[in-house]
């Protein structure tokens, strides 16, 4: 099975020693299932896209330093590609920037958050259940690093989780889109590095609270398991 990674950014060179680049993080997130997958990387932020949505069995997209509403050629093309995935009901997992794009592309809205940055470990209240949400959780604490967020879901979306800071943190569209504002592929060390390098743009109280939260337990493994289950072919 081919898993297409729509890579929307690259890890700063000084942080590559933490968890590698994004293909390494996504490969690690797939756990034991990575041996069953061929990970095909498309550096969409450089303008490299699949020739067709049929080039892979399913796709996953990650974060980016840009906003989905910025006027850049690759962002417009990325939105068109996500819209085509939706039209063809191809399975897609959107993380952070790609989560926001999966909303914008099919009728939702994304804006700079009025609640400011979301960084560190935050708990989401899980409000829905799906067969792939195993192990089941009522609360899911996971790693966040974002300034924009989805402020209106697409009409066809089903909300599965969120919190006061990010109400639309986890949702699906049909059985083919899984959209997550959090970063199940990140490590706490990588979020710490990102937060520190953004000291000048993240307000100090938010930054320090986020850094302190990184000592808390989290559900990165469980959220990664949900993604693996979601991407499994129907039996």
Secondary structure as GFF3:
##gff-version 3
##sequence-region A 1 235
A	DSSP	beta_strand	2	7	.	.	.	ID=ss1
A	DSSP	three_ten_helix	13	15	.	.	.	ID=ss2
A	DSSP	alpha_helix	16	19	.	.	.	ID=ss3
A	DSSP	alpha_helix	22	29	.	.	.	ID=ss4
A	DSSP	three_ten_helix	31	36	.	.	.	ID=ss5
A	DSSP	beta_strand	38	43	.	.	.	ID=ss6
A	DSSP	three_ten_helix	44	46	.	.	.	ID=ss7
A	DSSP	three_ten_helix	53	55	.	.	.	ID=ss8
A	DSSP	beta_strand	58	61	.	.	.	ID=ss9
A	DSSP	alpha_helix	73	88	.	.	.	ID=ss10
A	DSSP	beta_strand	92	95	.	.	.	ID=ss11
A	DSSP	alpha_helix	97	104	.	.	.	ID=ss12
A	DSSP	beta_strand	109	112	.	.	.	ID=ss13
A	DSSP	beta_strand	118	126	.	.	.	ID=ss14
A	DSSP	beta_strand	139	146	.	.	.	ID=ss15
A	DSSP	beta_strand	148	152	.	.	.	ID=ss16
A	DSSP	beta_strand	157	162	.	.	.	ID=ss17
A	DSSP	beta_strand	170	173	.	.	.	ID=ss18
A	DSSP	beta_strand	177	180	.	.	.	ID=ss19
A	DSSP	alpha_helix	188	197	.	.	.	ID=ss20
A	DSSP	alpha_helix	204	213	.	.	.	ID=ss21
A	DSSP	alpha_helix	220	231	.	.	.	ID=ss22
###
